[in-house]
């Protein structure tokens, strides 16, 4: 993930939006049907097949929240390293 964040334009934005939506969904609900009902609130998650996603379908709320927060930490470090984003 760090290599992609350093060299692929748009990756930081994509990962930030994906993890933000995952975090919001995980804090508000643990029901995957909620994603389908309110798909307009989760455009980044909508790009993935909700029920086929191992991460969404087979992990606990706590795991998704911790993973999202850890991803934010990694992205923060990469933003600091990129001069074009300062």
Buried (B, 14 or more C-beta within 10 A) or exposed (E): EEEEBEEEEEBBEBBBBBBBBBBBBBEEBEEBEBBEEEEEBBEBBBEBEBEEBEEBEEBEEEEBBBBBEEBBEBBEEBBEEEEEEE
